[in-house]
Amino acid sequence: MVAIVIAPVLSALSADVLRSVDAIPAHIGGRFRDPAGFERSASGQYFVFDRRSQIVFGLDASHASTWEIVHIGSEPGRIINPVAFAVEPSGTFVVADAPNNQERIQVFSPAGFRIGGFLLPGRIRARVVLDGLALNGIGSLEYSRTSILLSQPDTGALITEYSLAGTAIRAFGSLRHSGHEDDPPLHVALNGGRPLIDPHGGFFFVFQTGEPAFRKYDAAGRLVFERRIQGREIDEFVARLPTTWPRRRTEDGELPLVPPTIRTAAVDAAGHLWVSFVEPYTYEFDADGDKIRTVQFRAAGLLSPNSLFFDNGCRLLVTPGLYMFDVDGARSR
């Protein structure tokens, strides 16, 4: 049996304020309508996922020029109603979109040529939504170059791994107890989250709804530990979490409207997990799952990230705003 351990509490007064060290210039950034993803390949090329324009842009290493890589459209090789995006070091990237309300994942070369993709059965069900963007299903994708991880708790497991051809390779991670097992749609929504790859092996899973928590799994999909997340910065917010949820009518019947507790999460090169809450705080956890600091991001003002991406281990790329933060430099001060 694996014990559930409560992560140590840090005082709000101990929050480290990270200030941006760079940003995409306004005359370039102004071209993007809603940058929901900002990532970089090992070659130095940046990628910007503009959700509202429904375009993936390239940006050179010097931030001097930008160009369109993938364009809007429902046909294969284009994107329509996109919800998620991820780049791996070689520069290949994936986009999750929804032509005709059906979940689709496509794989592209750095130049934007479609090199693979597949449709998922059924229609998209937006159970967890933040700022109009679905976080569940294909909205939770993680890309490892050889496979894709999704949060699909309606299958009975937290994480499902797919080949790039769309074959389900495996599913692992038992659902947590929600107290609402008698209401399957709500139980599923309270088990939604973000699967993340640990560069040192294994996976994290961050629950994005309900009581904040995360789990670590080894490479074989076995549970290593689970941590509940607590801290003075979020205690009041967590205490206000609802116990009942309104429902909306859909083609699939009535579904609960469950707001997220956690906006986004990522893992850095050291295997540290970073978790950003709906409240403007981010917690950093070490490889053993112990909280080591509380962070706030400042650029033009206080920033609540909706995406995090670690560039070469020490530079953190954040949206909104297309800002960059020197994580290692801040940690050493």
Secondary structure as the mmCIF struct_conf table of DSSP 4:
data_model
#
loop_
_struct_conf.conf_type_id
_struct_conf.id
_struct_conf.beg_label_comp_id
_struct_conf.beg_label_asym_id
_struct_conf.beg_label_seq_id
_struct_conf.end_label_comp_id
_struct_conf.end_label_asym_id
_struct_conf.end_label_seq_id
HELX_LH_PP_P HELX_LH_PP_P1 VAL A 2 ALA A 3
STRN STRN1 ILE A 4 ILE A 6
HELX_LH_PP_P HELX_LH_PP_P2 ALA A 7 VAL A 9
HELX_RH_3T_P HELX_RH_3T_P1 ALA A 12 SER A 14
STRN STRN2 ASP A 16 ARG A 19
BEND BEND1 VAL A 21 VAL A 21
STRN STRN3 ASP A 22 ALA A 23
HELX_RH_AL_P HELX_RH_AL_P1 ALA A 26 GLY A 29
TURN_TY1_P TURN_TY1_P1 GLY A 30 ARG A 31
BEND BEND2 ARG A 33 ARG A 33
STRN STRN4 PRO A 35 ARG A 40
TURN_TY1_P TURN_TY1_P2 ALA A 42 SER A 43
BEND BEND3 GLY A 44 GLY A 44
STRN STRN5 TYR A 46 ASP A 50
TURN_TY1_P TURN_TY1_P3 ARG A 51 GLN A 54
STRN STRN6 ILE A 55 LEU A 59
TURN_TY1_P TURN_TY1_P4 ALA A 61 SER A 62
BEND BEND4 HIS A 63 HIS A 63
STRN STRN7 THR A 66 VAL A 70
STRN STRN8 ILE A 72 ILE A 72
BEND BEND5 SER A 74 GLU A 75
TURN_TY1_P TURN_TY1_P5 PRO A 76 GLY A 77
BEND BEND6 ARG A 78 ARG A 78
STRN STRN9 ILE A 79 ILE A 79
BEND BEND7 ILE A 80 ASN A 81
STRN STRN10 ALA A 84 VAL A 87
TURN_TY1_P TURN_TY1_P6 PRO A 89 SER A 90
BEND BEND8 GLY A 91 GLY A 91
STRN STRN11 PHE A 93 ASP A 97
HELX_RH_3T_P HELX_RH_3T_P2 PRO A 99 ASN A 101
STRN STRN12 ARG A 104 PHE A 108
TURN_TY1_P TURN_TY1_P7 PRO A 110 ALA A 111
BEND BEND9 GLY A 112 GLY A 112
STRN STRN13 ARG A 114 LEU A 119
HELX_LH_PP_P HELX_LH_PP_P3 LEU A 120 LEU A 120
BEND BEND10 PRO A 121 GLY A 122
BEND BEND11 VAL A 128 VAL A 128
STRN STRN14 VAL A 129 LEU A 130
TURN_TY1_P TURN_TY1_P8 ASP A 131 GLY A 132
STRN STRN15 LEU A 133 ALA A 134
BEND BEND12 ASN A 136 ASN A 136
STRN STRN16 GLY A 137 TYR A 143
BEND BEND13 ARG A 145 THR A 146
STRN STRN17 SER A 147 SER A 151
HELX_RH_3T_P HELX_RH_3T_P3 PRO A 153 THR A 155
TURN_TY1_P TURN_TY1_P9 GLY A 156 GLY A 156
STRN STRN18 ALA A 157 SER A 163
TURN_TY1_P TURN_TY1_P10 LEU A 164 ALA A 165
BEND BEND14 GLY A 166 GLY A 166
STRN STRN19 ALA A 168 SER A 174
HELX_LH_PP_P HELX_LH_PP_P4 LEU A 175 HIS A 177
BEND BEND15 GLY A 179 GLY A 179
TURN_TY1_P TURN_TY1_P11 GLU A 181 ASP A 182
BEND BEND16 ASP A 183 ASP A 183
HELX_RH_AL_P HELX_RH_AL_P2 PRO A 184 ALA A 189
TURN_TY1_P TURN_TY1_P12 LEU A 190 ASN A 191
STRN STRN20 GLY A 193 ILE A 197
TURN_TY1_P TURN_TY1_P13 PRO A 199 HIS A 200
BEND BEND17 GLY A 201 GLY A 202
STRN STRN21 PHE A 203 PHE A 207
STRN STRN22 THR A 209 THR A 209
BEND BEND18 GLY A 210 GLU A 211
STRN STRN23 ALA A 213 TYR A 217
TURN_TY1_P TURN_TY1_P14 ALA A 219 ALA A 220
BEND BEND19 GLY A 221 GLY A 221
STRN STRN24 LEU A 223 ARG A 228
HELX_RH_AL_P HELX_RH_AL_P3 ARG A 232 ALA A 239
TURN_TY1_P TURN_TY1_P15 ARG A 240 ARG A 240
BEND BEND20 THR A 243 THR A 244
STRN STRN25 ARG A 247 THR A 250
TURN_TY1_P TURN_TY1_P16 GLU A 251 ASP A 252
STRN STRN26 GLY A 253 PRO A 256
STRN STRN27 PRO A 260 PRO A 260
BEND BEND21 THR A 261 THR A 261
STRN STRN28 ILE A 262 VAL A 267
TURN_TY1_P TURN_TY1_P17 ALA A 269 ALA A 270
BEND BEND22 GLY A 271 GLY A 271
STRN STRN29 LEU A 273 PHE A 277
BEND BEND23 VAL A 278 PRO A 280
STRN STRN30 THR A 282 PHE A 285
TURN_TY1_P TURN_TY1_P18 ALA A 287 ASP A 288
BEND BEND24 GLY A 289 GLY A 289
STRN STRN31 LYS A 291 ARG A 298
BEND BEND25 ALA A 299 GLY A 301
STRN STRN32 LEU A 302 LEU A 303
BEND BEND26 ASN A 306 ASN A 306
STRN STRN33 SER A 307 ASP A 311
TURN_TY1_P TURN_TY1_P19 ASN A 312 CYS A 314
STRN STRN34 ARG A 315 THR A 319
TURN_TY1_P TURN_TY1_P20 PRO A 320 LEU A 322
STRN STRN35 TYR A 323 ASP A 326
HELX_RH_AL_P HELX_RH_AL_P4 VAL A 327 SER A 332
#
